[in-house]
Amino acid sequence: MDLSRHKTLGFRVAQAVRDHETASRAEIARYLDVSPATVGRVADRLLSAGVLREIGPRPAKVAAAATGAAATTGVAGRPSKLLQFNPYIGSVLTIDLRETDVRAAITDFDGRVLVRLARPLTGGDTARSLAELLDLVRDLLAAPRSGPAVTSIVVGAPSIVDAEMGVVEWAPSLGWRGVALQQLLAGEFGLDVLVENDVNLAAAGEYWKGAGRTVRHNLVFISVGSDVGAGIILNGELYRGATNAAGEIAYFITDVNVLRDNMGQIGNLENRIGRAGLVRLAQLVAHRYPASQLSAMLNRSEDCVDTASILALAENGDPAAQIVYRELVNILTIVICNASLVLDPEMVIVGGPDHWNWTNLITAIQAQIGSALLRPVHLAPSELGSDALIMGGAYAALGSLGALLD
């Protein structure tokens, strides 16, 4: 999957080897539908550049089974040398921009975390929050760690992003509009910079290292938390849409009256099942049921309501909290059904706050769907949680190797 739009044959060979973990030249040629001689020449160049490495032979009949070729029983064939991507060719600094904080990590190209850092972020003040972001990057680059030098920065932003230009078009939770983030970071640190929508990066992370690693072509990742969004992978490629707005499911229409309500910058779904929406609904329900456990919990912690606690009360049988839980399940069911009918993905992955019980939620959603659709929906919880975006950054950074891949 190419998030960087860097489509040279060298990139495709390097990416295919990394995706397969180990592979022979013949296997990569078959996978890419390119002549073995051409793949061999490109692989030799990537070996010389240090992007790939050879790790030893594999018996010919095992290689034949992997490529679908006929194997000669009982005859030891000429060994095929295996290629492996070199994860230490550089390091990646990935930034996860959130509503009130920023989290970042430096990883190698296999996603192994070398160092992490998190800081508060001042929402609604673009100049101040950008200064806070730059300070975090400086401190993270200076932090003691093992591993190779950082070669690229990848940013996941809660926004429609012009990935070609690296511009955050509009991030309501941060108050950013038209921020040329790629230009700012590249100018400040002299590194290759990729800016992408946060859920797109998380989808890439799950596709590569998480619940979607067995998916061959098509996947939808739905993220619910402070914000609501989706990342879509079609035919092994991230789908951004004509105006980079694919996956903005916060604006899904669940009823024609929503169009009249004109939800504006927040969006119908986010207004209902984003964190603020769930808390608002919980407060309304608690007012109607003052003797409920939900009401007692909100009275104790009115200024700092934990959505996970609301959902846990529902799972423990509190009738008031169950109203909130059903709203979340119903809305997610609508989203998943509509996405499945339009895109027919191999898998729909659902994730968000690490402390939510996603297994129970998905069981409830699957029970709602039943056998009502034309095809069964393969639902799975996120396996990477909050690290999905960090893994997506490591995956997306391959194009930053630039001339080494040409």
C-alpha positions as CSV (number, residue, x, y, z in Angstrom):
1,M,0.0,0.0,0.0
2,D,1.5,3.3,-1.1
3,L,0.6,6.3,1.2
4,S,3.5,8.4,-0.1
5,R,2.4,8.2,-3.8
6,H,6.0,7.2,-4.6
7,K,5.5,4.6,-7.3
8,T,8.9,3.7,-8.8
9,L,9.6,0.0,-9.3
10,G,12.3,0.3,-6.6
11,F,9.6,1.4,-4.2
12,R,7.2,-1.4,-5.2
13,V,9.9,-4.1,-4.8
14,A,11.0,-2.7,-1.4
15,Q,7.4,-2.5,-0.2
16,A,6.6,-6.0,-1.4
17,V,9.6,-7.5,0.4
18,R,8.6,-5.6,3.6
19,D,5.0,-6.7,3.3
20,H,6.0,-10.3,2.9
21,E,8.7,-10.2,5.6
22,T,10.9,-12.5,3.6
23,A,10.6,-13.4,-0.1
24,S,12.7,-14.6,-3.0
25,R,13.2,-12.6,-6.2
26,A,10.9,-15.0,-8.0
27,E,8.1,-14.6,-5.5
28,I,8.3,-10.8,-5.7
29,A,8.3,-10.9,-9.5
30,R,5.2,-13.1,-9.4
31,Y,3.5,-10.8,-6.8
32,L,4.2,-7.6,-8.8
33,D,3.7,-9.3,-12.2
34,V,7.1,-8.1,-13.4
35,S,9.7,-10.1,-15.1
36,P,12.2,-12.0,-12.8
37,A,15.1,-10.4,-14.6
38,T,13.8,-6.9,-14.0
39,V,13.1,-7.6,-10.3
40,G,16.5,-9.1,-10.0
41,R,18.2,-6.0,-11.2
42,V,16.1,-3.7,-9.0
43,A,16.7,-6.0,-6.0
44,D,20.5,-6.0,-6.5
45,R,20.4,-2.2,-6.6
46,L,18.4,-2.1,-3.4
47,L,20.8,-4.5,-1.8
48,S,23.7,-2.2,-2.7
49,A,21.8,0.7,-1.2
50,G,21.2,-1.1,2.0
51,V,17.4,-1.1,1.7
52,L,17.2,-4.8,1.4
53,R,19.4,-7.6,2.7
54,E,19.9,-11.3,1.9
55,I,19.3,-13.6,4.8
56,G,20.1,-17.0,3.2
57,P,18.7,-19.7,1.0
58,R,15.5,-21.6,1.1
59,P,15.1,-25.1,-0.5
60,A,13.7,-24.9,-4.0
61,K,10.7,-27.1,-3.5
62,V,9.6,-24.8,-0.5
63,A,10.0,-21.8,-2.7
64,A,8.1,-23.6,-5.5
65,A,5.2,-24.1,-3.1
66,A,5.2,-20.5,-2.2
67,T,5.1,-19.3,-5.8
68,G,2.7,-21.9,-7.0
69,A,5.3,-23.5,-9.3
70,A,5.7,-27.3,-9.5
71,A,8.1,-28.9,-7.1
72,T,10.2,-32.0,-7.8
73,T,9.4,-34.5,-5.1
74,G,12.5,-35.8,-3.3
75,V,14.9,-33.7,-5.3
76,A,16.8,-31.0,-3.6
77,G,16.7,-28.0,-6.0
78,R,18.9,-25.0,-6.3
79,P,18.4,-22.9,-3.2
80,S,16.6,-19.6,-3.6
81,K,18.1,-16.6,-1.7
82,L,15.6,-14.8,0.4
83,L,15.3,-11.0,0.6
84,Q,14.4,-9.1,3.7
85,F,13.7,-5.4,4.2
86,N,16.3,-3.7,6.3
87,P,14.4,-1.9,9.1
88,Y,17.5,-0.1,10.3
89,I,17.9,1.9,7.1
90,G,16.6,4.9,9.0
91,S,14.1,5.9,11.7
92,V,10.7,7.5,11.6
93,L,9.3,10.2,13.9
94,T,5.5,9.8,13.9
95,I,3.2,12.5,15.4
96,D,-0.3,11.8,16.6
97,L,-2.2,15.1,16.9
98,R,-5.1,14.9,19.3
99,E,-7.7,17.3,20.7
100,T,-5.9,18.2,23.9
101,D,-2.5,16.6,23.5
102,V,0.1,15.4,21.0
103,R,1.8,12.0,21.2
104,A,4.9,11.0,19.2
105,A,7.3,8.2,18.9
106,I,10.5,7.3,16.9
107,T,10.4,3.9,15.4
108,D,12.5,1.9,13.0
109,F,11.0,1.0,9.6
110,D,9.6,-2.2,11.1
111,G,7.6,-0.3,13.7
112,R,9.8,-1.1,16.7
113,V,9.3,1.9,19.1
114,L,12.7,3.4,20.2
115,V,11.4,6.3,22.2
116,R,8.1,8.1,23.0
117,L,7.0,11.5,24.2
118,A,3.7,13.2,24.9
119,R,2.7,16.8,25.7
120,P,-0.4,18.9,26.2
121,L,-1.5,20.8,23.2
122,T,-3.4,24.2,23.4
123,G,-6.5,23.9,21.3
124,G,-8.0,27.0,19.6
125,D,-4.6,28.9,19.5
126,T,-2.9,27.9,16.2
127,A,0.3,29.8,16.9
128,R,0.8,28.5,20.4
129,S,-0.1,24.9,19.6
130,L,2.3,24.9,16.6
131,A,5.1,26.2,18.9
132,E,4.3,23.4,21.3
133,L,4.5,20.9,18.5
134,L,7.9,22.1,17.4
135,D,9.2,22.0,20.9
136,L,8.1,18.4,21.2
137,V,9.8,17.4,18.0
138,R,13.0,19.1,19.1
139,D,13.0,17.3,22.4
140,L,12.2,13.9,20.9
141,L,15.0,14.3,18.3
142,A,17.4,15.1,21.2
143,A,16.2,12.3,23.4
144,P,18.7,9.5,24.1
145,R,17.9,6.3,22.2
146,S,19.3,3.5,20.2
147,G,18.9,3.1,16.4
148,P,19.7,5.0,13.2
149,A,19.2,8.6,12.5
150,V,15.7,9.9,11.9
151,T,15.1,10.2,8.1
152,S,11.5,11.4,8.0
153,I,8.6,12.8,10.0
154,V,5.0,11.6,9.6
155,V,2.1,13.5,11.1
156,G,-1.5,12.2,11.6
157,A,-3.9,15.1,11.9
158,P,-7.6,15.0,12.9
159,S,-8.5,16.8,9.7
160,I,-9.1,16.6,6.0
161,V,-5.5,16.7,4.7
162,D,-4.1,17.6,1.3
163,A,-1.5,14.9,1.5
164,E,0.2,16.1,-1.8
165,M,0.9,19.5,-0.4
166,G,1.0,18.6,3.3
167,V,-1.7,21.0,4.3
168,V,-4.1,20.5,7.2
169,E,-7.2,22.0,5.7
170,W,-9.5,22.1,8.7
171,A,-9.0,20.5,12.1
172,P,-12.0,21.7,14.3
173,S,-10.7,20.1,17.4
174,L,-7.4,22.0,17.1
175,G,-8.8,25.2,15.6
176,W,-6.3,24.8,12.7
177,R,-7.3,25.9,9.2
178,G,-5.1,25.9,6.1
179,V,-1.9,25.1,8.1
180,A,1.0,24.2,5.8
181,L,2.4,21.7,8.3
182,Q,4.7,19.9,5.8
183,Q,6.4,23.1,4.8
184,L,6.8,24.2,8.5
185,L,8.3,21.0,9.7
186,A,10.5,20.4,6.7
187,G,11.9,23.9,7.0
188,E,12.5,23.6,10.7
189,F,14.1,20.2,10.8
190,G,15.4,19.5,7.2
191,L,13.7,16.1,7.0
192,D,11.2,14.5,4.6
193,V,7.7,15.2,6.0
194,L,4.4,13.4,5.2
195,V,1.1,14.8,6.6
196,E,-1.9,12.5,6.5
197,N,-5.3,12.2,8.1
198,D,-5.0,10.5,11.5
199,V,-7.5,7.7,10.8
200,N,-5.9,6.9,7.4
201,L,-2.6,6.3,9.2
202,A,-4.3,4.2,11.8
203,A,-6.0,2.1,9.0
204,A,-2.6,1.6,7.4
205,G,-1.1,0.5,10.8
206,E,-3.9,-2.1,11.3
207,Y,-3.5,-3.3,7.7
208,W,0.2,-3.8,8.2
209,K,0.7,-4.9,11.8
210,G,-2.8,-5.3,13.3
211,A,-6.1,-6.9,12.9
212,G,-6.0,-6.4,9.1
213,R,-2.7,-8.1,8.4
214,T,-4.5,-11.1,6.8
215,V,-6.5,-8.8,4.5
216,R,-5.4,-9.0,0.9
217,H,-7.1,-6.0,-0.7
218,N,-10.0,-4.2,1.0
219,L,-10.5,-3.0,4.5
220,V,-12.4,-0.3,6.4
221,F,-11.1,1.0,9.8
222,I,-13.7,2.9,11.9
223,S,-12.4,5.1,14.7
224,V,-14.7,6.3,17.5
225,G,-13.5,8.5,20.4
226,S,-13.2,12.3,20.7
227,D,-13.7,12.3,16.9
228,V,-15.3,9.9,14.5
229,G,-13.7,8.9,11.2
230,A,-12.9,6.0,8.9
231,G,-9.8,4.9,6.8
232,I,-10.5,3.0,3.6
233,I,-8.1,0.7,1.9
234,L,-9.3,-0.5,-1.6
235,N,-7.3,-2.9,-3.8
236,G,-4.4,-2.5,-1.3
237,E,-4.2,1.3,-1.7
238,L,-5.4,4.0,0.7
239,Y,-8.5,5.7,-0.8
240,R,-8.6,9.4,-0.1
241,G,-11.3,10.4,-2.6
242,A,-11.5,13.2,-5.1
243,T,-11.1,16.0,-2.5
244,N,-9.2,14.1,0.2
245,A,-12.5,13.7,2.2
246,A,-13.1,10.0,1.9
247,G,-13.8,8.5,5.3
248,E,-15.3,11.6,6.9
249,I,-18.1,9.5,8.4
250,A,-18.7,12.0,11.2
251,Y,-21.0,13.6,8.6
252,F,-22.9,10.5,7.7
253,I,-26.6,11.1,7.2
254,T,-28.8,8.9,9.3
255,D,-32.0,10.8,8.7
256,V,-33.1,13.5,6.2
257,N,-33.8,15.9,9.1
258,V,-30.0,16.0,9.8
259,L,-29.7,18.0,6.6
260,R,-32.1,20.6,8.0
261,D,-30.3,20.6,11.3
262,N,-27.1,21.7,9.5
263,M,-24.6,20.3,12.1
264,G,-21.8,22.3,10.6
265,Q,-18.2,21.7,11.6
266,I,-18.9,18.8,14.0
267,G,-21.0,16.4,11.9
268,N,-24.1,14.4,12.8
269,L,-22.4,11.2,13.9
270,E,-19.7,12.9,15.9
271,N,-22.3,15.0,17.6
272,R,-24.1,11.8,18.6
273,I,-21.4,9.2,19.4
274,G,-18.2,11.2,19.8
275,R,-17.1,11.7,23.3
276,A,-19.0,15.0,23.8
277,G,-22.1,13.5,22.3
278,L,-22.1,10.4,24.5
279,V,-21.5,12.5,27.6
280,R,-24.3,14.9,26.7
281,L,-26.7,12.0,26.1
282,A,-25.6,10.4,29.4
283,Q,-26.4,13.7,31.2
284,L,-29.9,13.9,29.7
285,V,-30.7,10.3,30.5
286,A,-29.3,10.7,34.1
287,H,-31.7,13.6,34.6
288,R,-34.6,11.4,33.6
289,Y,-33.4,8.6,35.9
290,P,-32.1,10.3,39.0
291,A,-32.0,7.0,41.0
292,S,-29.7,5.3,38.5
293,Q,-26.1,4.4,38.9
294,L,-25.4,6.6,35.9
295,S,-26.9,9.6,37.7
296,A,-24.8,8.9,40.8
297,M,-21.6,8.6,38.8
298,L,-22.2,11.8,36.9
299,N,-23.0,13.7,40.2
300,R,-19.6,12.5,41.6
301,S,-17.6,13.4,38.5
302,E,-19.5,16.0,36.6
303,D,-16.4,17.9,35.4
304,C,-14.5,14.8,34.2
305,V,-16.8,12.1,32.8
306,D,-15.1,8.9,31.5
307,T,-17.0,7.4,28.6
308,A,-15.5,4.0,29.5
309,S,-17.2,4.1,32.9
310,I,-20.6,4.9,31.2
311,L,-20.2,1.9,29.0
312,A,-19.1,-0.3,31.9
313,L,-22.2,0.6,33.9
314,A,-24.3,-0.5,30.9
315,E,-22.5,-3.8,30.7
316,N,-23.1,-4.3,34.4
317,G,-26.9,-3.8,33.9
318,D,-27.6,-0.2,34.8
319,P,-30.8,0.6,32.7
320,A,-29.9,4.3,32.2
321,A,-26.4,3.7,31.0
322,Q,-27.8,1.0,28.7
323,I,-29.7,3.7,26.8
324,V,-26.4,5.4,26.0
325,Y,-24.8,2.0,25.1
326,R,-27.7,1.2,22.7
327,E,-27.3,4.6,21.0
328,L,-23.6,3.9,20.4
329,V,-24.3,0.3,19.1
330,N,-27.2,1.5,16.9
331,I,-25.2,4.3,15.2
332,L,-22.2,2.1,14.7
333,T,-24.4,-0.6,13.2
334,I,-25.8,1.8,10.7
335,V,-22.3,3.0,9.7
336,I,-20.9,-0.5,9.4
337,C,-23.8,-1.8,7.4
338,N,-23.8,1.2,4.9
339,A,-20.0,1.0,4.5
340,S,-20.2,-2.7,3.9
341,L,-22.9,-2.4,1.3
342,V,-21.1,0.3,-0.6
343,L,-17.5,-1.0,-0.4
344,D,-17.9,-4.8,0.3
345,P,-14.6,-4.9,2.3
346,E,-13.0,-8.1,3.5
347,M,-12.9,-6.8,7.0
348,V,-14.3,-3.8,9.1
349,I,-12.0,-3.0,12.0
350,V,-13.5,-0.9,14.8
351,G,-11.3,0.9,17.4
352,G,-10.9,4.0,19.6
353,P,-10.1,4.5,23.3
354,D,-8.0,1.6,24.6
355,H,-10.1,1.3,27.8
356,W,-13.4,0.6,26.0
357,N,-14.4,-3.1,25.8
358,W,-14.4,-3.4,22.1
359,T,-15.0,-7.2,22.1
360,N,-18.4,-6.7,23.8
361,L,-19.3,-3.7,21.6
362,I,-18.6,-5.7,18.4
363,T,-20.6,-8.7,19.7
364,A,-23.5,-6.3,20.2
365,I,-23.1,-4.8,16.8
366,Q,-22.9,-8.2,15.1
367,A,-26.1,-9.3,16.9
368,Q,-27.8,-6.2,15.5
369,I,-26.7,-7.0,12.0
370,G,-27.5,-10.7,12.2
371,S,-28.0,-12.0,8.7
372,A,-29.8,-9.0,7.3
373,L,-27.2,-8.0,4.7
374,L,-26.4,-9.6,1.3
375,R,-23.0,-10.7,2.6
376,P,-21.7,-11.4,6.1
377,V,-19.7,-8.6,7.7
378,H,-16.3,-9.6,9.1
379,L,-16.0,-7.4,12.1
380,A,-12.8,-7.2,14.3
381,P,-11.6,-5.0,17.1
382,S,-8.4,-3.0,16.7
383,E,-5.4,-5.0,17.8
384,L,-3.0,-2.0,18.0
385,G,-5.2,0.5,19.9
386,S,-3.5,3.9,20.2
387,D,-0.4,2.6,18.5
388,A,-2.2,2.0,15.2
389,L,-1.3,5.5,14.0
390,I,2.3,5.1,15.1
391,M,2.6,1.9,13.1
392,G,0.9,3.6,10.2
393,G,3.5,6.3,10.3
394,A,6.4,3.8,10.1
395,Y,4.6,2.0,7.2
396,A,3.9,5.3,5.3
397,A,7.5,6.6,5.6
398,L,9.0,4.2,3.1
399,G,8.8,6.8,0.3
400,S,11.0,9.1,2.3
401,L,14.0,6.9,1.4
402,G,13.7,8.7,-2.0
403,A,16.8,8.3,-4.1
404,L,17.7,4.9,-2.4
405,L,14.5,3.5,-4.1
406,D,15.0,5.0,-7.5
